[in-house]
């Protein structure tokens, strides 16, 4: 005689399976885009947030294990290894070259169409004894404000192209600048001031204030890609090069990785600070921080330290890199 009915376990198992795969699916899809570098259209913006998805992939793995879904856990584990594997190294310092030349402190700052507080920026230059400053979204009003705040006394050499709006660019230096010039990108016509820096005891270095187009809309992704592809490549067997500025790209974007592959090193990545945010919520927008401001240096240049600093009235934080040039 049957006195007890079997419990309906099948629906519960199916529910656990569905939940497990739902947790795993976002990371799998993300890895399928990020790892081969095939971001297109709206995925370009999304890929900037890869470090957050890498964190989620670990949560998804734990969820699949807790639900005892073997296959979901296996896929989640592979996904987590892949995504964390491309993100985690940015927190670990690398052993750079043993450069024996002089040290140079470089600061780069996006001024948000010239609205950033000039006295705060000059104070950063003074307090940290900055030798070279690159600025983007540099306007005539910003130039006047920086002059009033005393920047000319600290960094007397300059190559400037102030323009109203967001297209201006500039270089300020403690050391002489030679062969100055200006590059205008295709995207939003952002300009890039450049010059050759001459520091006693070191070979000359071509320095450029980088500012490719921002991929704020699907309609301008092609310009963004073109501007990044048009950045000057490193010259490992030629002159030293430094690109510093707002690249509108993270280390998860394939075009920036391609630029690095020509012979540059990302300074923040080199010292284990590659996940420190430089753009996002700093002007009040509810956007998780991402790292789109970079100092890219020739692989012959040693990176000693990188820090980021608040810049009032800008949506970016300033990036300060202490570099050691090779000896002449």
C-alpha positions in Angstrom: 0.0 0.0 0.0 1.4 3.4 -1.0 1.2 5.9 1.8 3.4 8.7 0.6 3.8 10.4 -2.8 7.2 11.1 -4.4 8.3 14.7 -4.0 8.3 16.7 -7.2 12.1 17.3 -7.3 12.4 17.7 -11.1 10.9 21.2 -11.3 13.3 22.4 -8.5 16.3 20.9 -10.4 15.2 22.6 -13.6 14.8 25.9 -11.7 18.3 25.6 -10.3 19.7 24.8 -13.7 18.1 27.9 -15.2 19.3 30.1 -12.4 22.8 28.7 -12.8 23.0 29.4 -16.5 21.4 32.8 -16.1 24.2 33.7 -13.7 26.9 32.4 -16.0 25.6 33.7 -19.4 26.7 37.4 -19.0 30.3 36.6 -18.3 30.4 34.1 -21.2 29.0 36.7 -23.6 31.4 39.3 -22.4 34.4 37.0 -22.7 33.4 36.2 -26.3 33.6 39.9 -27.1 36.6 41.0 -25.0 39.1 38.2 -25.5 39.2 38.3 -29.3 38.8 42.1 -29.3 35.7 42.2 -31.5 33.8 45.0 -29.8 31.6 46.9 -32.2 28.8 49.5 -32.0 27.4 49.8 -28.5 29.7 47.1 -27.2 32.6 49.6 -27.4 31.2 51.5 -24.4 30.3 48.3 -22.6 33.8 46.8 -22.9 35.1 49.7 -20.7 33.4 48.0 -17.8 35.2 44.7 -18.2 36.8 44.8 -14.7 33.3 44.9 -13.1 32.2 41.9 -15.2 35.4 40.0 -14.2 34.3 40.5 -10.6 30.8 39.3 -11.4 32.2 36.2 -13.1 33.5 35.1 -9.7 30.1 35.6 -8.2 28.5 33.5 -11.0 31.0 30.7 -10.3 30.1 30.7 -6.6 26.4 30.7 -7.5 26.7 27.7 -9.9 28.7 25.8 -7.2 26.0 26.6 -4.6 23.3 25.4 -6.9 25.3 22.2 -7.6 25.1 22.7 -11.4 28.2 21.0 -12.6 28.3 22.1 -16.2 27.3 25.7 -15.4 30.1 25.7 -12.7 32.6 24.4 -15.2 31.8 27.1 -17.8 31.7 29.7 -15.1 35.2 28.7 -13.9 36.7 28.9 -17.4 35.0 32.3 -17.9 36.3 33.6 -14.5 39.8 32.5 -15.3 39.7 34.2 -18.7 38.3 37.5 -17.5 40.2 37.8 -14.3 43.3 36.7 -16.1 43.2 39.8 -18.4 42.2 42.2 -15.6 44.2 41.1 -12.5 47.7 41.7 -13.9 46.9 45.4 -13.9 47.1 45.3 -10.1 50.6 43.7 -10.1 53.8 45.7 -10.7 56.1 44.7 -13.5 59.9 44.7 -13.5 60.6 47.5 -15.9 63.9 48.5 -17.6 66.9 49.6 -15.5 66.9 53.1 -16.9 69.8 55.2 -15.5 68.9 58.6 -16.6 67.1 61.6 -15.0 63.6 61.3 -13.5 60.7 63.3 -15.0 57.4 63.8 -13.3 54.6 64.1 -15.9 51.0 65.2 -15.1 48.1 64.9 -17.6 44.7 66.4 -17.1 41.5 66.8 -19.1 40.0 70.2 -18.2 36.4 69.5 -19.2 36.1 72.3 -21.9 38.3 74.5 -19.8 36.2 74.5 -16.7 38.6 72.8 -14.3 39.8 74.9 -11.5 43.2 76.4 -12.6 44.5 77.1 -9.1 43.9 73.5 -8.1 45.9 72.3 -11.2 48.7 74.7 -10.6 48.9 73.6 -7.0 49.2 70.0 -8.1 52.1 71.0 -10.4 53.8 72.9 -7.5 53.2 70.3 -4.8 54.4 67.4 -6.8 57.2 69.3 -8.6 55.8 68.4 -12.0 58.2 68.7 -14.9 55.8 68.2 -17.8 52.1 68.9 -18.0 49.8 67.8 -20.8 46.2 69.2 -21.0 43.2 68.4 -23.1 40.0 70.3 -23.7 42.2 73.4 -23.3 40.5 76.8 -23.9 41.8 80.4 -24.0 40.0 81.0 -20.7 41.9 78.0 -19.2 45.2 79.3 -20.5 44.5 82.7 -18.9 43.5 81.1 -15.6 46.6 79.0 -15.5 48.8 82.0 -16.2 47.1 84.0 -13.4 47.7 81.1 -11.1 51.4 81.1 -11.8 51.9 78.2 -14.1 54.3 80.1 -16.4 56.8 80.5 -13.5 56.7 76.8 -12.8 56.7 75.5 -16.4 58.0 78.2 -18.7 58.3 76.2 -21.9 55.1 75.6 -23.8 53.4 74.4 -26.9 49.8 75.5 -26.8 46.7 75.3 -28.9 43.8 76.7 -26.9 40.4 76.5 -28.6 36.9 77.2 -27.4 35.0 74.0 -26.6 36.7 70.7 -26.2 39.3 70.6 -29.1 42.2 72.5 -27.6 45.4 70.9 -26.4 48.6 71.9 -24.7 52.1 71.1 -23.3 53.8 72.9 -20.5 57.4 72.0 -19.5 60.2 72.8 -17.1 62.7 71.8 -19.7 63.1 73.2 -23.3 60.8 72.0 -26.0 61.9 71.7 -29.6 60.2 70.9 -32.9 56.7 71.8 -31.7 53.7 70.9 -33.7 50.0 70.1 -33.7 47.9 67.1 -34.9 44.2 67.4 -35.5 42.2 64.1 -35.1 39.3 63.2 -37.4 36.7 62.4 -34.8 35.6 65.6 -33.0 38.6 67.5 -34.4 40.4 67.2 -31.1 43.9 68.5 -31.4 47.1 67.0 -30.0 50.0 69.3 -29.2 53.4 67.7 -29.4 57.1 68.7 -29.1 60.5 67.1 -28.4 61.5 67.3 -24.7 65.1 67.8 -23.9 66.2 66.8 -20.4 69.9 67.1 -19.4 71.5 63.6 -19.3 68.8 61.9 -21.4 68.1 61.4 -25.1 65.4 63.7 -26.6 61.8 62.4 -26.2 58.8 63.2 -28.4 55.9 64.0 -26.1 52.3 64.4 -27.2 49.1 65.3 -25.5 46.7 62.6 -26.7 43.0 63.0 -27.2 41.3 60.6 -29.6 37.5 60.8 -30.2 35.1 59.6 -27.5 32.8 56.7 -28.5 29.8 58.4 -26.9 27.5 57.3 -29.7 27.4 54.3 -32.1 27.6 56.9 -34.9 31.1 58.0 -33.9 32.7 54.6 -33.1 34.4 54.6 -36.5 36.0 58.0 -35.8 37.1 56.7 -32.4 38.7 53.7 -34.0 40.4 55.8 -36.7 41.8 58.3 -34.1 43.3 55.5 -32.0 44.8 53.9 -35.1 46.2 57.2 -36.1 48.2 57.7 -32.8 51.9 57.8 -33.4 53.3 54.3 -32.8 56.3 53.7 -30.6 59.7 53.6 -32.2 61.6 51.0 -30.3 64.7 51.4 -32.4 64.4 55.2 -32.8 63.5 58.3 -30.7 61.8 58.0 -27.3 58.1 58.6 -27.4 55.6 59.5 -24.7 51.8 59.8 -25.2 49.8 61.2 -22.3 46.2 62.2 -22.1 42.6 61.2 -22.4 42.5 58.2 -24.8 38.8 57.6 -24.3 39.7 53.9 -24.2 40.7 51.4 -21.5 43.1 48.5 -21.6 40.2 46.3 -22.5 39.7 48.0 -25.9 41.5 46.3 -28.8 42.6 49.5 -30.6 44.5 50.7 -27.5 46.1 47.3 -27.0 47.2 47.5 -30.6 48.9 50.8 -30.0 50.6 49.5 -26.9 51.9 46.5 -29.0 54.0 48.9 -31.1 56.3 49.3 -28.2 54.6 51.4 -25.5 54.0 50.5 -21.8 51.0 51.8 -19.9 52.5 53.5 -16.9 49.7 52.7 -14.4 49.7 49.1 -15.5 53.4 48.9 -15.1 53.2 49.8 -11.4 50.1 47.9 -10.5 47.7 50.9 -10.6 46.0 49.9 -13.8 42.5 49.6 -12.3 42.4 53.1 -10.7 39.5 55.0 -12.2 40.2 58.3 -14.0 36.8 59.2 -15.4 33.2 58.6 -14.4 31.4 59.9 -11.3 33.8 62.8 -10.6 31.4 65.6 -11.8 28.3 63.9 -10.2 27.3 61.5 -12.9 26.2 58.1 -11.7 28.8 56.2 -13.8 31.2 53.6 -12.3 34.8 54.8 -12.6 36.8 53.6 -15.6 40.4 54.1 -16.6 40.6 56.1 -19.9 43.4 58.6 -19.1 46.8 57.1 -19.6 50.5 57.8 -19.8 52.0 55.6 -22.5 55.8 55.4 -22.5 58.5 53.9 -24.6 59.5 50.5 -23.2 63.0 51.9 -22.6 61.6 54.3 -20.0 61.2 53.1 -16.4 58.0 53.8 -14.5 58.6 54.5 -10.8 55.1 55.6 -9.6 51.6 56.6 -10.8 49.0 58.3 -8.8 45.7 60.0 -9.6 44.4 63.2 -8.2 41.1 65.1 -7.9 40.7 68.0 -10.3 37.8 70.2 -9.2 35.2 71.0 -11.9 36.4 68.3 -14.2 34.9 64.9 -14.9 38.4 63.4 -15.0 41.1 62.9 -12.4 44.6 64.0 -13.2 47.2 61.3 -13.6 50.7 61.8 -12.3 53.5 59.5 -13.5 57.1 59.5 -12.2 59.3 58.3 -15.0 63.0 57.6 -15.3 64.5 58.2 -18.8 67.4 56.2 -20.1 70.8 57.8 -19.9 72.2 59.5 -22.9 
